[in-house]
Amino acid sequence: MKKLLFILSVLCFFACTEEKEPQLFKLDPNAKIVLQPAKTVSAQSRVVRKGYNGLQVVEEAVNIKWTSYWFDNRHYDTPKIIARTFIESLKDYNKPALLMWGTDIITQEGEFLKDFIYGYNVVITDNHNDTIACVPDSVINNARPLIENAYNNNDYETVYRLFNEAFTFYPYSE
């Protein structure tokens, strides 16, 4: 009987001390990444002669394009040009802001996606495929370690806050 109790207690000990697999980030399926005009850009008045303001960029935006060595979380030796379209529901005329899906950084399965957050040369284009704004590389480079760190620490609140605050664009002048 003592042997049986000993074996049961040992089994119980190992069952209780077993390391749990870390839980993957569960992304809110409605989470959006907010691209706003930089603080130095006026939302509605003209920035430069013959240039766009923040609201005009939102009104005219059709695509966001970027270059990345990452595509579908695979690293390539040759960079890829990736694009997303801004449908009407991804435009906020009140802020003004353009919206991307949170799944451009964290998949629905909870995997950190490197395609956008490791991208560069991020531009916003109009229906003529002309560049009307850009997200500077420095904006992406500054956001990347903050979001990646929050993601690795399962700090959902910070990830969502950064989705809303970290990304800005600058209109191009003609």
VOTIFI-575612 format. One record per atom (N, C-alpha, C, O): z, x, y. Coordinates in steps of 0.05 Angstrom, whole numbers, padded with zeros to 5 digits, always signed. Layout:
N
ZXY;...
END
This chain:
174
+00000+00016-00024;+00000+00000+00000;+00000+00017+00025;-00014+00011+00045;+00016+00040+00025;+00016+00057+00048;-00011+00069+00053;-00020+00072+00076;-00025+00077+00031;-00052+00088+00034;-00071+00068+00047;-00087+00075+00064;-00068+00043+00038;-00086+00023+00049;-00080+00018+00079;-00099+00016+00095;-00055+00018+00087;-00048+00015+00115;-00057+00039+00131;-00067+00036+00154;-00055+00063+00119;-00064+00087+00133;-00094+00086+00137;-00103+00092+00159;-00109+00079+00117;-00138+00077+00119;-00146+00056+00140;-00164+00061+00156;-00133+00033+00139;-00139+00012+00159;-00133+00021+00187;-00148+00015+00206;-00111+00035+00191;-00104+00045+00218;-00123+00066+00228;-00130+00066+00251;-00133+00083+00210;-00152+00103+00217;-00179+00090+00225;-00191+00097+00245;-00187+00071+00209;-00212+00056+00215;-00209+00041+00242;-00228+00041+00258;-00187+00029+00246;-00182+00015+00271;-00182+00034+00295;-00193+00027+00316;-00170+00057+00292;-00170+00077+00313;-00198+00086+00320;-00205+00086+00344;-00215+00092+00300;-00242+00100+00306;-00259+00077+00318;-00276+00082+00335;-00254+00053+00309;-00268+00030+00320;-00261+00026+00349;-00278+00018+00365;-00236+00030+00356;-00227+00025+00384;-00235+00048+00402;-00238+00043+00426;-00238+00072+00392;-00245+00095+00410;-00275+00101+00411;-00283+00120+00423;-00290+00084+00397;-00319+00089+00396;-00330+00086+00425;-00324+00068+00440;-00347+00106+00432;-00358+00105+00459;-00378+00083+00461;-00395+00079+00443;-00376+00068+00482;-00395+00046+00487;-00420+00058+00501;-00418+00075+00518;-00443+00047+00494;-00467+00055+00507;-00467+00045+00535;-00460+00022+00539;-00475+00061+00555;-00475+00051+00582;-00494+00028+00585;-00516+00028+00575;-00485+00008+00601;-00502-00015+00605;-00523-00008+00626;-00519+00005+00646;-00547-00018+00620;-00569-00015+00639;-00565-00033+00663;-00553-00055+00661;-00575-00025+00685;-00575-00040+00710;-00590-00066+00704;-00613-00065+00695;-00578-00089+00710;-00592-00114+00707;-00600-00123+00735;-00584-00133+00751;-00626-00120+00741;-00637-00127+00767;-00638-00157+00771;-00647-00171+00753;-00630-00166+00795;-00634-00193+00803;-00664-00198+00803;-00678-00183+00818;-00675-00217+00788;-00704-00220+00787;-00717-00227+00814;-00741-00224+00818;-00701-00236+00833;-00711-00243+00860;-00707-00221+00880;-00713-00224+00904;-00696-00198+00872;-00690-00176+00890;-00716-00166+00903;-00736-00163+00890;-00713-00161+00929;-00736-00151+00944;-00729-00125+00958;-00705-00120+00965;-00749-00109+00963;-00747-00085+00979;-00758-00093+01007;-00780-00103+01008;-00743-00088+01028;-00751-00096+01054;-00762-00072+01070;-00748-00052+01073;-00787-00075+01079;-00799-00054+01096;-00800-00066+01125;-00814-00085+01130;-00784-00053+01142;-00782-00063+01169;-00793-00043+01188;-00796-00019+01182;-00800-00052+01213;-00809-00032+01233;-00785-00013+01238;-00762-00022+01239;-00791+00012+01243;-00770+00031+01250;-00756+00022+01275;-00767+00007+01291;-00731+00030+01279;-00715+00021+01302;-00729+00027+01328;-00725+00012+01348;-00744+00048+01329;-00758+00056+01354;-00783+00039+01359;-00796+00042+01380;-00791+00023+01340;-00815+00006+01342;-00807-00022+01351;-00789-00034+01340;-00820-00031+01372;-00815-00058+01381;-00825-00078+01361;-00846-00074+01349;-00810-00099+01357;-00818-00119+01338;-00842-00135+01348;-00859-00143+01333;-00843-00140+01375;-00864-00157+01385;-00880-00146+01408;-00903-00154+01412;-00869-00128+01424;-00885-00118+01446;-00901-00094+01437;-00895-00082+01416;-00922-00088+01451;-00940-00066+01443;-00925-00040+01444;-00910-00035+01462;-00930-00022+01424;-00917+00004+01423;-00932+00024+01438;-00921+00038+01455;-00958+00026+01433;-00975+00044+01447;-01001+00029+01454;-01007+00008+01443;-01015+00040+01472;-01040+00027+01481;-01058+00024+01456;-01063+00043+01441;-01068+00000+01452;-01086-00007+01430;-01072-00002+01403;-01086+00004+01383;-01046-00005+01401;-01032-00001+01376;-01020-00027+01366;-01022-00048+01380;-01009-00027+01343;-00996-00050+01331;-00966-00050+01337;-00955-00028+01340;-00954-00073+01338;-00925-00075+01339;-00916-00084+01311;-00933-00088+01294;-00890-00086+01307;-00880-00092+01281;-00890-00119+01270;-00897-00121+01247;-00890-00140+01287;-00899-00166+01279;-00928-00166+01272;-00937-00178+01252;-00944-00152+01288;-00973-00151+01282;-00979-00137+01255;-00997-00145+01241;-00963-00117+01249;-00967-00104+01223;-00961-00124+01200;-00977-00126+01181;-00940-00139+01203;-00933-00159+01183;-00956-00180+01181;-00964-00188+01159;-00965-00189+01204;-00987-00209+01204;-01012-00199+01191;-01026-00213+01176;-01019-00174+01196;-01045-00163+01187;-01044-00149+01160;-01065-00143+01148;-01020-00143+01150;-01018-00128+01125;-01029-00143+01101;-01025-00167+01098;-01044-00128+01085;-01056-00139+01061;-01046-00122+01037;-01039-00134+01016;-01045-00096+01040;-01037-00078+01018;-01017-00057+01027;-01016-00050+01050;-01002-00047+01007;-00987-00022+01011;-00998-00004+00989;-01000-00011+00966;-01004+00021+00998;-01015+00041+00979;-01000+00066+00981;-00990+00073+01003;-00997+00080+00959;-00984+00106+00959;-00995+00123+00937;-01009+00114+00919;-00989+00149+00940;-00998+00169+00920;-00973+00178+00905;-00952+00181+00916;-00976+00181+00878;-00953+00189+00862;-00963+00204+00837;-00984+00198+00826;-00947+00223+00829;-00952+00237+00804;-00940+00220+00781;-00944+00226+00757;-00926+00198+00788;-00914+00181+00769;-00929+00154+00768;-00935+00143+00789;-00935+00145+00744;-00947+00118+00741;-00936+00107+00715;-00938+00119+00694;-00925+00083+00717;-00912+00070+00693;-00891+00089+00681;-00887+00090+00657;-00877+00103+00699;-00856+00122+00691;-00865+00145+00674;-00849+00157+00660;-00890+00151+00676;-00901+00175+00662;-00910+00194+00684;-00923+00186+00703;-00904+00220+00680;-00913+00240+00699;-00940+00250+00692;-00946+00255+00669;-00957+00252+00712;-00985+00261+00708;-00989+00286+00724;-00976+00290+00745;-01007+00303+00715;-01014+00328+00730;-01031+00321+00755;-01030+00336+00775;-01046+00300+00753;-01063+00292+00776;-01050+00267+00788;-01043+00248+00774;-01046+00267+00814;-01034+00243+00827;-01051+00218+00825;-01076+00220+00824;-01038+00196+00825;-01052+00170+00823;-01048+00155+00850;-01027+00159+00863;-01067+00139+00858;-01063+00121+00881;-01056+00094+00870;-01070+00083+00853;-01033+00084+00879;-01022+00059+00869;-01022+00039+00893;-01018+00047+00916;-01027+00014+00888;-01028-00006+00909;-01015-00032+00900;-01014-00039+00877;-01004-00046+00920;-00993-00073+00916;-01003-00090+00939;-01009-00080+00961;-01006-00115+00934;-01016-00134+00954;-00993-00150+00966;-00974-00157+00952;-00994-00155+00991;-00974-00172+01005;-00985-00200+01006;-01001-00207+01023;-00976-00217+00987;-00982-00245+00989;-00965-00257+01011;-00946-00245+01021;-00971-00281+01019;-00957-00294+01042;-00927-00295+01038;-00912-00291+01058;-00918-00300+01014;-00889-00302+01009;-00875-00275+01011;-00850-00274+01011;-00890-00253+01013;-00878-00226+01016;-00879-00217+01045;-00878-00193+01051;-00882-00236+01064;-00882-00230+01092;-00860-00246+01106;-00859-00270+01102;-00843-00232+01121;-00822-00246+01136;-00829-00242+01165;-00825-00221+01177;-00838-00264+01177;-00847-00263+01206;-00823-00263+01225;-00826-00256+01248;-00800-00272+01216;-00777-00274+01233;-00764-00247+01238;-00755-00242+01261;-00762-00230+01218;-00748-00204+01222;-00763-00186+01241;-00749-00176+01259;-00787-00179+01240;-00808-00181+01220;-00804-00160+01199;-00792-00139+01203;-00815-00166+01175;-00813-00147+01152;-00833-00154+01131;-00842-00177+01128;-00841-00134+01116;-00857-00137+01092;-00839-00133+01068;-00820-00117+01069;-00844-00147+01047;-00827-00147+01023;-00842-00137+00999;-00865-00144+00994;-00828-00121+00984;-00839-00112+00958;-00818-00122+00937;-00795-00127+00944;-00827-00124+00912;-00809-00132+00891;-00790-00109+00884;-00798-00086+00883;-00765-00115+00878;-00745-00095+00869;-00755-00081+00844;-00746-00059+00839;-00772-00094+00829;-00782-00082+00804;-00801-00058+00810;-00810-00045+00791;-00807-00053+00835;-00822-00029+00842;-00804-00004+00841;-00813+00018+00843;-00777-00009+00838;-00758+00013+00835;-00742+00011+00810;-00735+00031+00797;-00734-00013+00802;-00718-00018+00778;-00732-00040+00762;-00735-00062+00772;-00739-00034+00737;-00753-00053+00721;-00734-00076+00713;-00710-00074+00715;-00746-00098+00703;-00730-00121+00693;-00712-00112+00670;-00692-00125+00665;-00721-00091+00656;-00705-00082+00633;-00682-00063+00642;-00666-00054+00626;-00681-00057+00668;-00660-00040+00679;-00667-00011+00680;-00649+00005+00685;-00692-00003+00677;-00699+00025+00677;-00707+00033+00706;-00721+00018+00720;-00698+00056+00714;-00705+00067+00741;-00735+00074+00740;-00743+00090+00723;-00751+00063+00758;-00780+00067+00758;-00787+00087+00781;-00780+00082+00804;-00800+00109+00774;-00805+00130+00793;-00831+00127+00809;-00836+00142+00828;-00848+00108+00802;-00875+00106+00813;-00874+00105+00844;-00887+00122+00857;-00859+00087+00856;-00858+00084+00885;-00838+00103+00898;-00845+00117+00917;-00814+00105+00886;-00793+00121+00899;-00799+00151+00899;-00786+00166+00914;-00817+00160+00881;-00826+00188+00881;-00854+00190+00893;-00867+00211+00890;-00863+00169+00907;-00889+00169+00919;-00889+00183+00946;-00868+00190+00957;-00913+00186+00957;-00917+00198+00983;-00943+00187+00995;-00958+00173+00981;-00948+00193+01020;-00971+00182+01034;-00972+00152+01032;-00992+00140+01024;-00950+00139+01038;-00948+00110+01036;-00960+00097+01061;-00951+00103+01083;-00980+00081+01058;-00993+00068+01080;-00996+00038+01075;-00996+00028+01053;-00997+00023+01097;-01002-00006+01097;-01029-00010+01109;-01036+00000+01130;-01045-00026+01095;-01073-00031+01104;-01078-00060+01109;-01064-00078+01099;-01099-00065+01125;-01107-00092+01132;-01130-00102+01114;-01137-00088+01094;-01142-00125+01121;-01163-00136+01103;-01189-00120+01105;-01208-00126+01089;-01191-00100+01123;-01214-00083+01124;-01208-00056+01110;-01225-00037+01111;-01185-00054+01098;-01175-00030+01085;-01170-00008+01105;-01169+00016+01098;-01166-00015+01130;-01158+00004+01151;-01128+00007+01151;-01113-00012+01147;-01119+00032+01155;-01090+00037+01156;-01079+00027+01182;-01088+00034+01203;-01058+00010+01180;-01046-00001+01205;-01017+00008+01208;-01006+00005+01230;-01005+00019+01187;-00978+00030+01189;-00973+00049+01166;-00988+00050+01146;-00951+00064+01168;-00944+00082+01147;-00914+00082+01143;-00899+00076+01162;-00905+00088+01119;-00877+00093+01113;-00876+00124+01110;-00886+00134+01090;-00863+00138+01129;-00863+00167+01128;-00851+00177+01101;-00833+00165+01090;-00861+00200+01092;-00850+00213+01068;-00820+00217+01071;-00806+00215+01051;-00811+00224+01095;-00783+00229+01099;-00766+00204+01093;-00743+00206+01084;-00776+00180+01099;-00762+00155+01093;-00758+00152+01063;-00736+00146+01053;-00780+00157+01048;-00779+00155+01019;-00760+00177+01008;-00743+00171+00990;-00763+00201+01018;-00747+00224+01008;-00717+00220+01014;-00701+00229+00998;-00711+00207+01036;-00682+00202+01043;-00671+00179+01026;-00648+00180+01018;-00687+00159+01020;-00678+00136+01005;-00674+00143+00975;-00656+00133+00962;-00692+00160+00965;-00692+00166+00936;-00665+00174+00925;-00656+00161+00906;-00652+00195+00935;-00627+00204+00923;-00605+00183+00926;-00587+00181+00909;-00605+00168+00948;-00585+00148+00952;-00587+00125+00932;-00567+00117+00920;-00612+00116+00928;-00616+00094+00909;-00612+00103+00880;-00600+00089+00864;-00622+00127+00874;-00620+00138+00847;-00590+00142+00840;-00582+00136+00818;-00575+00152+00859;-00546+00157+00854;-00531+00130+00850;-00515+00128+00832;-00537+00111+00867;-00524+00085+00865;-00532+00072+00838;-00515+00060+00824;-00557+00074+00830;-00566+00064+00805;-00552+00077+00781;-00542+00063+00763;-00550+00104+00782;-00536+00118+00760;-00507+00112+00758;-00495+00114+00737;-00495+00103+00781;-00466+00096+00781;-00462+00066+00778;-00440+00056+00781;-00484+00051+00770;-00482+00022+00767;-00471+00009+00792;-00457-00012+00790;-00476+00020+00815;-00467+00008+00840;-00488-00011+00851;-00503-00004+00870;-00489-00035+00840;-00510-00054+00847;-00509-00061+00877;-00530-00064+00889;-00486-00064+00887;-00483-00072+00916;-00497-00052+00934;-00512-00059+00952;-00493-00026+00929;-00506-00005+00945;-00537-00005+00940;-00552-00002+00959;-00546-00009+00916;-00574-00010+00910;-00587-00032+00927;-00607-00028+00940;-00576-00056+00926;-00587-00079+00940;-00585-00074+00971;-00604-00082+00985;-00564-00062+00980;-00561-00056+01009;-00584-00037+01017;-00596-00041+01038;-00588-00016+01001;-00609+00003+01007;-00637-00010+01006;-00655-00003+01021;-00641-00028+00987;-00666-00043+00986;-00672-00057+01012;-00694-00059+01021;-00650-00066+01025;-00652-00081+01050;-00653-00063+01075;-00662-00072+01096;-00643-00039+01073;-00640-00022+01098;-00655+00004+01098;-00660+00014+01120;-00662+00015+01076;-00672+00043+01075;-00701+00047+01082;-00709+00070+01088;-00717+00026+01081;-00746+00030+01084;-00757+00020+01111;-00753-00004+01117;-00769+00037+01125;-00781+00030+01151;-00810+00039+01153;-00818+00058+01139;-00825+00026+01170;-00853+00033+01174;-00858+00038+01203;-00843+00029+01221;-00879+00053+01209;-00888+00059+01236;-00917+00050+01239;-00934+00059+01224;-00922+00032+01258;-00950+00024+01262;-00967+00048+01271;-00957+00066+01285;-00992+00047+01264;-01012+00067+01273;-01024+00057+01299;-01027+00033+01303;-01031+00075+01316;-01047+00068+01340;-01076+00072+01334;-01083+00088+01317;-01093+00058+01348;-01122+00061+01344;-01132+00085+01358;-01156+00091+01357;
END
